[in-house]
Amino acid sequence: MNTLRKDIQKEFPEAKVVDIVSKTFGAFEVSVNGQFIHSRIESGCNPIHEQILYILRDAKAGKPIPTISKKE
């Protein structure tokens, strides 16, 4: 997740990335413009690196922002 976090923050400083690690669960949340793109808690899976970057690029270009609901 650290590589994805760094890539997101480098290319999209306005994106919010939250990574919470605890003994019972780990959460990795990505949102832009106040809209969630990926939630590990809700989807039950890790994000796909290129898929997240692709969605963020589209969002930056003004395209609709989809939410990743499950691993594809």
SULJOZI-V393117 format. One record per residue. RES is the residue in three letters. PHI is phi as a letter, one per 30 degrees, with the letter a starting at -180 (NA if undefined). NEAR is the number of other ideal C-beta (glycine too) atoms within 10 Angstrom. Layout:
res-><RES/RES>
phi-><PHI/PHI>
near-><NEAR/NEAR>
//
This chain:
res-><MET/ASN/THR/LEU/ARG/LYS/ASP/ILE/GLN/LYS/GLU/PHE/PRO/GLU/ALA/LYS/VAL/VAL/ASP/ILE/VAL/SER/LYS/THR/PHE/GLY/ALA/PHE/GLU/VAL/SER/VAL/ASN/GLY/GLN/PHE/ILE/HIS/SER/ARG/ILE/GLU/SER/GLY/CYS/ASN/PRO/ILE/HIS/GLU/GLN/ILE/LEU/TYR/ILE/LEU/ARG/ASP/ALA/LYS/ALA/GLY/LYS/PRO/ILE/PRO/THR/ILE/SER/LYS/LYS/GLU>
phi-><NA/d/d/d/e/d/d/d/d/d/d/b/d/d/d/c/b/b/b/c/c/b/d/c/a/b/c/b/c/b/b/b/h/i/c/d/c/b/b/d/d/d/d/i/b/d/d/c/e/d/d/d/d/d/d/d/d/d/d/d/d/j/d/e/c/d/c/d/c/a/d/c>
near-><14/7/8/20/15/11/15/21/13/8/12/18/7/10/18/15/19/12/14/11/9/7/5/4/9/13/13/21/17/24/16/19/11/7/12/14/23/22/18/19/11/14/15/10/13/13/22/15/13/10/15/22/16/11/22/20/12/13/19/14/7/7/10/8/16/12/13/19/11/8/11/7>
//
